[in-house]
Amino acid sequence: MLRDAGKEVTGGFVAIAPCNVVGTKIEMKKQGDAVKDADAVIVLSCGAGVGSVAETYEDKNVVPGCDSLFLGNTIRVGYYDERCMTCGECILEETGGICPVTTCAKGLLNGPCGGMNNGKCEISPDIDCAWVKIYRRLEKKGRLDKMEKIQEAKDYSKHAKPGLFEGEKYAKMREKGK
């Protein structure tokens, strides 16, 4: 598309883990002249990958090539499944690895709502009820006892960004050149 728009493409590669700053720096440095000769670097990853590349090339215009909407898994090319919203109070151990905050349309923490019908979400008959999925997963594991635990309301103040935990420490490391 860029070439069709009259743009010169100097290179391209797929990073192993664009959110890994050190690994991305190493991989990007190997791109040498392709990046040196570019006016801009387009990054097709989440915002963490864009940040990693921007930190590596502070003198380049680093452009996000897509919008980050969630943390999820690729089901197959072009199909994704949202799995986590980084709430800061993970209960996956209690729910068989299925996050009700993310997969339940209402984010319910303690079982299905009254609108669930035949294992489907009341929001859409095409959506499986997250709590039915959780029940089935726990049943297979012989852990239906996990369903008896009442989950307390989430404290979304714990949904802190990593910079709030490590930002000051990281800034000091950068000052020291580590």
KOLLUMTI-794059 format. One record per atom (N, C-alpha, C): residue in three letters; z, y, x; chain; residue number from 1; atom name. Coordinates in steps of 0.1 Angstrom, whole numbers. Atoms other than C-alpha are relative to their C-alpha. Example, Ala and Ser with C-alpha at 12.3 -4.5 7.8 and 13.67 -1.06 7.14 Angstrom:
REM residues 2
resn	up	north	east	chain	resi	name
ALA	0	-12	9	A	1	N
ALA	78	-45	123	A	1	CA
ALA	0	12	9	A	1	C
SER	0	-11	-9	A	2	N
SER	71	-11	137	A	2	CA
SER	8	11	-8	A	2	C
END
This chain:
REM residues 178
resn	up	north	east	chain	resi	name
MET	0	-12	8	A	1	N
MET	0	0	0	A	1	CA
MET	0	13	9	A	1	C
LEU	0	-12	-8	A	2	N
LEU	8	24	28	A	2	CA
LEU	-14	2	7	A	2	C
ARG	13	-1	-6	A	3	N
ARG	-25	17	45	A	3	CA
ARG	-10	5	-10	A	3	C
ASP	9	-5	11	A	4	N
ASP	-43	22	12	A	4	CA
ASP	2	14	-3	A	4	C
ALA	-3	-14	2	A	5	N
ALA	-26	55	10	A	5	CA
ALA	-4	9	12	A	5	C
GLY	4	-7	-12	A	6	N
GLY	-40	65	44	A	6	CA
GLY	10	2	10	A	6	C
LYS	-11	0	-10	A	7	N
LYS	-8	59	63	A	7	CA
LYS	-3	-10	11	A	7	C
GLU	1	10	-11	A	8	N
GLU	-8	43	97	A	8	CA
GLU	13	-8	1	A	8	C
VAL	-12	9	-1	A	9	N
VAL	16	13	99	A	9	CA
VAL	0	-5	15	A	9	C
THR	-1	4	-15	A	10	N
THR	28	8	135	A	10	CA
THR	7	-13	2	A	10	C
GLY	-6	13	-2	A	11	N
GLY	47	-24	129	A	11	CA
GLY	8	-4	-12	A	11	C
GLY	-8	5	11	A	12	N
GLY	70	-45	107	A	12	CA
GLY	7	-12	4	A	12	C
PHE	-7	12	-3	A	13	N
PHE	96	-72	109	A	13	CA
PHE	10	-2	-11	A	13	C
VAL	-10	4	9	A	14	N
VAL	122	-90	88	A	14	CA
VAL	13	-2	8	A	14	C
ALA	-13	1	-7	A	15	N
ALA	158	-85	100	A	15	CA
ALA	7	-12	-5	A	15	C
ILE	-8	11	5	A	16	N
ILE	181	-115	99	A	16	CA
ILE	10	4	-9	A	16	C
ALA	-11	-5	9	A	17	N
ALA	210	-96	84	A	17	CA
ALA	0	15	2	A	17	C
PRO	1	-14	-2	A	18	N
PRO	202	-59	80	A	18	CA
PRO	14	7	-2	A	18	C
CYS	-13	-6	1	A	19	N
CYS	238	-52	70	A	19	CA
CYS	9	-2	12	A	19	C
ASN	-7	2	-12	A	20	N
ASN	250	-64	104	A	20	CA
ASN	-5	11	10	A	20	C
VAL	4	-12	-8	A	21	N
VAL	249	-31	124	A	21	CA
VAL	-4	-4	14	A	21	C
VAL	3	4	-14	A	22	N
VAL	251	-47	159	A	22	CA
VAL	-13	-9	1	A	22	C
GLY	12	8	0	A	23	N
GLY	225	-74	151	A	23	CA
GLY	-12	8	-3	A	23	C
THR	11	-8	3	A	24	N
THR	202	-49	135	A	24	CA
THR	-4	9	12	A	24	C
LYS	4	-8	-12	A	25	N
LYS	204	-26	165	A	25	CA
LYS	-7	-8	11	A	25	C
ILE	6	9	-10	A	26	N
ILE	195	-55	188	A	26	CA
ILE	-14	-3	-5	A	26	C
GLU	13	4	5	A	27	N
GLU	166	-66	166	A	27	CA
GLU	-9	13	0	A	27	C
MET	8	-12	1	A	28	N
MET	153	-30	161	A	28	CA
MET	-4	4	14	A	28	C
LYS	4	-4	-13	A	29	N
LYS	154	-22	198	A	29	CA
LYS	-12	-9	5	A	29	C
LYS	11	9	-4	A	30	N
LYS	130	-52	203	A	30	CA
LYS	-13	5	-6	A	30	C
GLN	12	-5	7	A	31	N
GLN	105	-33	181	A	31	CA
GLN	-7	11	9	A	31	C
GLY	5	-9	-10	A	32	N
GLY	100	-8	210	A	32	CA
GLY	-10	10	-5	A	32	C
ASP	10	-10	3	A	33	N
ASP	67	12	207	A	33	CA
ASP	-3	1	-15	A	33	C
ALA	3	-1	14	A	34	N
ALA	62	3	170	A	34	CA
ALA	9	10	-7	A	34	C
VAL	-9	-9	6	A	35	N
VAL	93	23	161	A	35	CA
VAL	-1	14	7	A	35	C
LYS	1	-12	-8	A	36	N
LYS	89	49	189	A	36	CA
LYS	-12	8	-5	A	36	C
ASP	12	-7	5	A	37	N
ASP	54	58	176	A	37	CA
ASP	0	3	-15	A	37	C
ALA	-1	-2	14	A	38	N
ALA	65	59	140	A	38	CA
ALA	6	14	-4	A	38	C
ASP	-6	-12	5	A	39	N
ASP	72	91	121	A	39	CA
ASP	12	-3	-9	A	39	C
ALA	-11	4	9	A	40	N
ALA	95	72	97	A	40	CA
ALA	1	-15	0	A	40	C
VAL	-2	14	2	A	41	N
VAL	110	38	92	A	41	CA
VAL	4	-3	-14	A	41	C
ILE	-3	3	14	A	42	N
ILE	110	23	57	A	42	CA
ILE	7	-13	1	A	42	C
VAL	-9	12	0	A	43	N
VAL	138	-2	51	A	43	CA
VAL	0	-6	-14	A	43	C
LEU	0	7	13	A	44	N
LEU	134	-27	23	A	44	CA
LEU	13	-9	-1	A	44	C
SER	-13	8	2	A	45	N
SER	171	-38	19	A	45	CA
SER	9	9	-8	A	45	C
CYS	-10	-8	7	A	46	N
CYS	202	-26	3	A	46	CA
CYS	4	12	9	A	46	C
GLY	-4	-12	-8	A	47	N
GLY	219	6	14	A	47	CA
GLY	7	-3	13	A	47	C
ALA	-7	4	-13	A	48	N
ALA	239	-12	41	A	48	CA
ALA	-11	-1	11	A	48	C
GLY	10	2	-10	A	49	N
GLY	207	-22	58	A	49	CA
GLY	-7	14	4	A	49	C
VAL	5	-14	-3	A	50	N
VAL	193	14	55	A	50	CA
VAL	9	7	10	A	50	C
GLY	-10	-7	-9	A	51	N
GLY	225	27	71	A	51	CA
GLY	0	-6	14	A	51	C
SER	0	6	-14	A	52	N
SER	223	2	100	A	52	CA
SER	-12	5	8	A	52	C
VAL	12	-4	-7	A	53	N
VAL	187	12	108	A	53	CA
VAL	2	15	3	A	53	C
ALA	-2	-14	-2	A	54	N
ALA	196	49	104	A	54	CA
ALA	9	3	12	A	54	C
GLU	-10	-1	-11	A	55	N
GLU	225	45	128	A	55	CA
GLU	-7	-4	14	A	55	C
THR	7	4	-12	A	56	N
THR	202	28	153	A	56	CA
THR	-10	10	5	A	56	C
TYR	10	-10	-3	A	57	N
TYR	175	55	151	A	57	CA
TYR	4	13	-6	A	57	C
GLU	-4	-13	5	A	58	N
GLU	193	88	145	A	58	CA
GLU	-10	11	0	A	58	C
ASP	11	-10	-1	A	59	N
ASP	162	107	155	A	59	CA
ASP	-12	-3	-9	A	59	C
LYS	11	3	9	A	60	N
LYS	139	90	130	A	60	CA
LYS	4	2	-14	A	60	C
ASN	-2	-1	15	A	61	N
ASN	134	96	93	A	61	CA
ASN	1	-15	-5	A	61	C
VAL	-2	14	5	A	62	N
VAL	148	63	78	A	62	CA
VAL	0	2	-15	A	62	C
VAL	2	-2	14	A	63	N
VAL	136	59	42	A	63	CA
VAL	4	-13	-7	A	63	C
PRO	-3	12	8	A	64	N
PRO	151	34	17	A	64	CA
PRO	-13	-3	-8	A	64	C
GLY	12	4	7	A	65	N
GLY	122	14	3	A	65	CA
GLY	3	-6	-14	A	65	C
CYS	-3	5	13	A	66	N
CYS	141	2	-27	A	66	CA
CYS	14	5	-4	A	66	C
ASP	-13	-5	5	A	67	N
ASP	172	11	-48	A	67	CA
ASP	9	-12	-1	A	67	C
SER	-10	10	1	A	68	N
SER	203	-10	-44	A	68	CA
SER	7	1	-14	A	68	C
LEU	-6	0	13	A	69	N
LEU	215	-20	-79	A	69	CA
LEU	13	-9	-1	A	69	C
PHE	-11	9	1	A	70	N
PHE	240	-48	-72	A	70	CA
PHE	0	-9	13	A	70	C
LEU	0	11	-9	A	71	N
LEU	251	-76	-49	A	71	CA
LEU	-3	-13	-7	A	71	C
GLY	4	12	7	A	72	N
GLY	234	-108	-58	A	72	CA
GLY	-6	-10	8	A	72	C
ASN	7	11	-7	A	73	N
ASN	215	-139	-49	A	73	CA
ASN	-14	0	-5	A	73	C
THR	14	2	3	A	74	N
THR	178	-145	-48	A	74	CA
THR	-1	-14	-6	A	74	C
ILE	2	13	7	A	75	N
ILE	170	-172	-74	A	75	CA
ILE	-13	-6	5	A	75	C
ARG	13	2	-5	A	76	N
ARG	133	-172	-64	A	76	CA
ARG	-6	14	2	A	76	C
VAL	6	-13	-3	A	77	N
VAL	110	-145	-52	A	77	CA
VAL	-2	8	-13	A	77	C
GLY	1	-9	11	A	78	N
GLY	113	-116	-76	A	78	CA
GLY	10	-2	-11	A	78	C
TYR	-10	3	10	A	79	N
TYR	142	-131	-96	A	79	CA
TYR	14	0	7	A	79	C
TYR	-13	-2	-7	A	80	N
TYR	178	-121	-87	A	80	CA
TYR	11	-2	-11	A	80	C
ASP	-12	3	8	A	81	N
ASP	212	-130	-101	A	81	CA
ASP	12	8	5	A	81	C
GLU	-12	-8	-4	A	82	N
GLU	240	-104	-99	A	82	CA
GLU	12	-9	1	A	82	C
ARG	-12	9	-2	A	83	N
ARG	271	-122	-85	A	83	CA
ARG	13	8	2	A	83	C
CYS	-12	-7	-4	A	84	N
CYS	295	-95	-74	A	84	CA
CYS	-1	15	-1	A	84	C
MET	0	-15	0	A	85	N
MET	305	-59	-80	A	85	CA
MET	10	6	9	A	85	C
THR	-10	-5	-10	A	86	N
THR	330	-57	-52	A	86	CA
THR	12	7	-6	A	86	C
CYS	-11	-6	8	A	87	N
CYS	359	-50	-75	A	87	CA
CYS	13	2	8	A	87	C
GLY	-12	-1	-8	A	88	N
GLY	386	-55	-48	A	88	CA
GLY	11	-9	-4	A	88	C
GLU	-10	9	4	A	89	N
GLU	405	-81	-67	A	89	CA
GLU	-7	-13	-5	A	89	C
CYS	8	12	3	A	90	N
CYS	385	-113	-65	A	90	CA
CYS	8	-11	-6	A	90	C
ILE	-6	11	7	A	91	N
ILE	394	-141	-89	A	91	CA
ILE	-9	-13	0	A	91	C
LEU	9	11	0	A	92	N
LEU	366	-165	-80	A	92	CA
LEU	7	-14	1	A	92	C
GLU	-8	13	-1	A	93	N
GLU	392	-192	-71	A	93	CA
GLU	4	-5	-13	A	93	C
GLU	-5	3	13	A	94	N
GLU	404	-191	-106	A	94	CA
GLU	-11	-3	-10	A	94	C
THR	11	1	10	A	95	N
THR	370	-191	-123	A	95	CA
THR	-12	-9	5	A	95	C
GLY	10	9	-4	A	96	N
GLY	351	-218	-104	A	96	CA
GLY	-12	7	8	A	96	C
GLY	10	-7	-8	A	97	N
GLY	332	-193	-82	A	97	CA
GLY	-10	8	-9	A	97	C
ILE	8	-8	8	A	98	N
ILE	317	-175	-112	A	98	CA
ILE	8	13	-4	A	98	C
CYS	-7	-13	3	A	99	N
CYS	327	-138	-115	A	99	CA
CYS	-2	5	-14	A	99	C
PRO	1	-5	14	A	100	N
PRO	335	-128	-151	A	100	CA
PRO	-2	15	0	A	100	C
VAL	2	-15	0	A	101	N
VAL	336	-91	-141	A	101	CA
VAL	-15	3	0	A	101	C
THR	14	-3	-2	A	102	N
THR	300	-93	-131	A	102	CA
THR	-9	-7	-10	A	102	C
THR	9	8	8	A	103	N
THR	285	-121	-152	A	103	CA
THR	2	1	-15	A	103	C
CYS	-3	-2	15	A	104	N
CYS	302	-114	-186	A	104	CA
CYS	-5	14	-3	A	104	C
ALA	6	-13	4	A	105	N
ALA	284	-86	-204	A	105	CA
ALA	11	10	-3	A	105	C
LYS	-12	-9	3	A	106	N
LYS	319	-72	-213	A	106	CA
LYS	10	0	11	A	106	C
GLY	-10	1	-11	A	107	N
GLY	336	-80	-180	A	107	CA
GLY	13	-6	-4	A	107	C
LEU	-12	5	5	A	108	N
LEU	362	-100	-198	A	108	CA
LEU	6	-9	10	A	108	C
LEU	-8	8	-10	A	109	N
LEU	389	-116	-176	A	109	CA
LEU	6	-12	-5	A	109	C
ASN	-8	11	6	A	110	N
ASN	404	-141	-200	A	110	CA
ASN	-7	-7	-11	A	110	C
GLY	7	8	10	A	111	N
GLY	378	-161	-218	A	111	CA
GLY	-10	7	-8	A	111	C
PRO	11	-6	8	A	112	N
PRO	349	-155	-242	A	112	CA
PRO	5	9	-11	A	112	C
CYS	-3	-9	11	A	113	N
CYS	349	-128	-268	A	113	CA
CYS	-3	-8	-13	A	113	C
GLY	2	6	13	A	114	N
GLY	347	-136	-305	A	114	CA
GLY	-15	0	-4	A	114	C
GLY	14	-1	4	A	115	N
GLY	309	-129	-305	A	115	CA
GLY	-8	-11	7	A	115	C
MET	7	11	-6	A	116	N
MET	300	-159	-283	A	116	CA
MET	-4	-10	-11	A	116	C
ASN	4	9	10	A	117	N
ASN	279	-183	-303	A	117	CA
ASN	-9	-11	7	A	117	C
ASN	7	11	-6	A	118	N
ASN	267	-218	-292	A	118	CA
ASN	-2	2	15	A	118	C
GLY	2	-2	-14	A	119	N
GLY	273	-209	-256	A	119	CA
GLY	-8	11	5	A	119	C
LYS	8	-11	-3	A	120	N
LYS	253	-178	-258	A	120	CA
LYS	8	13	-2	A	120	C
CYS	-7	-13	1	A	121	N
CYS	264	-142	-253	A	121	CA
CYS	-5	8	-13	A	121	C
GLU	4	-7	12	A	122	N
GLU	264	-120	-284	A	122	CA
GLU	-10	12	3	A	122	C
ILE	9	-11	-4	A	123	N
ILE	245	-93	-264	A	123	CA
ILE	-15	-4	-2	A	123	C
SER	14	5	1	A	124	N
SER	214	-115	-263	A	124	CA
SER	1	-16	0	A	124	C
PRO	0	14	1	A	125	N
PRO	207	-151	-273	A	125	CA
PRO	-7	-7	12	A	125	C
ASP	6	5	-12	A	126	N
ASP	188	-155	-240	A	126	CA
ASP	10	-1	12	A	126	C
ILE	-10	0	-10	A	127	N
ILE	220	-150	-220	A	127	CA
ILE	11	-10	-2	A	127	C
ASP	-11	9	2	A	128	N
ASP	245	-178	-214	A	128	CA
ASP	13	7	1	A	128	C
CYS	-13	-6	-1	A	129	N
CYS	281	-169	-220	A	129	CA
CYS	6	-3	14	A	129	C
ALA	-6	2	-13	A	130	N
ALA	298	-164	-186	A	130	CA
ALA	12	-9	-1	A	130	C
TRP	-12	8	1	A	131	N
TRP	330	-180	-199	A	131	CA
TRP	-3	-15	-4	A	131	C
VAL	5	14	2	A	132	N
VAL	311	-211	-211	A	132	CA
VAL	-4	-6	13	A	132	C
LYS	4	5	-14	A	133	N
LYS	296	-214	-176	A	133	CA
LYS	13	-3	8	A	133	C
ILE	-13	2	-8	A	134	N
ILE	331	-210	-161	A	134	CA
ILE	7	-12	-5	A	134	C
TYR	-6	12	6	A	135	N
TYR	345	-236	-185	A	135	CA
TYR	-6	-13	6	A	135	C
ARG	8	12	-4	A	136	N
ARG	318	-261	-176	A	136	CA
ARG	2	-3	15	A	136	C
ARG	-2	2	-14	A	137	N
ARG	322	-255	-139	A	137	CA
ARG	14	-5	3	A	137	C
LEU	-14	5	-2	A	138	N
LEU	360	-259	-140	A	138	CA
LEU	2	-14	-5	A	138	C
GLU	-1	14	6	A	139	N
GLU	356	-290	-162	A	139	CA
GLU	-6	-10	10	A	139	C
LYS	6	9	-10	A	140	N
LYS	333	-306	-136	A	140	CA
LYS	9	-2	12	A	140	C
LYS	-9	1	-12	A	141	N
LYS	359	-299	-109	A	141	CA
LYS	14	-6	-4	A	141	C
GLY	-13	5	5	A	142	N
GLY	387	-313	-131	A	142	CA
GLY	11	11	2	A	142	C
ARG	-10	-11	-2	A	143	N
ARG	404	-278	-129	A	143	CA
ARG	1	9	-13	A	143	C
LEU	-1	-8	13	A	144	N
LEU	405	-267	-166	A	144	CA
LEU	14	7	-1	A	144	C
ASP	-13	-7	0	A	145	N
ASP	442	-258	-159	A	145	CA
ASP	-1	14	5	A	145	C
LYS	2	-14	-5	A	146	N
LYS	428	-227	-142	A	146	CA
LYS	-3	10	-12	A	146	C
MET	2	-8	12	A	147	N
MET	418	-215	-177	A	147	CA
MET	12	5	-7	A	147	C
GLU	-12	-4	6	A	148	N
GLU	454	-213	-187	A	148	CA
GLU	7	12	5	A	148	C
LYS	-5	-12	-6	A	149	N
LYS	462	-185	-163	A	149	CA
LYS	-5	12	-6	A	149	C
ILE	4	-13	6	A	150	N
ILE	462	-151	-179	A	150	CA
ILE	-2	10	12	A	150	C
GLN	4	-10	-11	A	151	N
GLN	444	-126	-156	A	151	CA
GLN	5	14	-5	A	151	C
GLU	-4	-13	3	A	152	N
GLU	460	-92	-155	A	152	CA
GLU	-12	10	1	A	152	C
ALA	11	-10	0	A	153	N
ALA	438	-61	-160	A	153	CA
ALA	-2	4	15	A	153	C
LYS	4	-4	-14	A	154	N
LYS	419	-51	-128	A	154	CA
LYS	6	14	3	A	154	C
ASP	-4	-14	-5	A	155	N
ASP	432	-22	-107	A	155	CA
ASP	-12	4	8	A	155	C
TYR	12	-4	-6	A	156	N
TYR	399	-6	-99	A	156	CA
TYR	2	10	11	A	156	C
SER	-2	-8	-12	A	157	N
SER	415	17	-74	A	157	CA
SER	-1	-8	13	A	157	C
LYS	2	9	-11	A	158	N
LYS	413	-13	-51	A	158	CA
LYS	-14	-2	4	A	158	C
HIS	15	0	-3	A	159	N
HIS	375	-10	-53	A	159	CA
HIS	-3	11	10	A	159	C
ALA	1	-10	-10	A	160	N
ALA	377	9	-21	A	160	CA
ALA	-12	-3	9	A	160	C
LYS	12	2	-9	A	161	N
LYS	347	14	2	A	161	CA
LYS	6	-4	14	A	161	C
PRO	-5	4	-13	A	162	N
PRO	350	-2	37	A	162	CA
PRO	4	11	9	A	162	C
GLY	-3	-11	-8	A	163	N
GLY	350	32	53	A	163	CA
GLY	14	5	-2	A	163	C
LEU	-14	-4	2	A	164	N
LEU	384	39	37	A	164	CA
LEU	10	-9	7	A	164	C
PHE	-8	9	-7	A	165	N
PHE	398	9	55	A	165	CA
PHE	-2	1	15	A	165	C
GLU	3	0	-14	A	166	N
GLU	381	11	89	A	166	CA
GLU	-7	12	5	A	166	C
GLY	7	-12	-4	A	167	N
GLY	364	45	90	A	167	CA
GLY	6	7	12	A	167	C
GLU	-6	-7	-11	A	168	N
GLU	389	62	112	A	168	CA
GLU	0	-8	13	A	168	C
LYS	-1	9	-11	A	169	N
LYS	393	32	135	A	169	CA
LYS	-14	0	6	A	169	C
TYR	13	1	-5	A	170	N
TYR	355	29	138	A	170	CA
TYR	-5	13	6	A	170	C
ALA	4	-13	-6	A	171	N
ALA	350	67	145	A	171	CA
ALA	6	1	13	A	171	C
LYS	-6	-1	-13	A	172	N
LYS	375	64	173	A	172	CA
LYS	-7	-9	10	A	172	C
MET	8	9	-8	A	173	N
MET	356	34	187	A	173	CA
MET	-13	6	5	A	173	C
ARG	12	-7	-3	A	174	N
ARG	324	54	186	A	174	CA
ARG	2	11	10	A	174	C
GLU	-3	-11	-10	A	175	N
GLU	340	83	204	A	175	CA
GLU	2	-6	14	A	175	C
LYS	-3	7	-13	A	176	N
LYS	351	59	232	A	176	CA
LYS	-13	-7	5	A	176	C
GLY	13	7	-4	A	177	N
GLY	315	45	233	A	177	CA
GLY	0	-15	-1	A	177	C
LYS	0	15	2	A	178	N
LYS	324	10	222	A	178	CA
LYS	-10	-5	-10	A	178	C
END
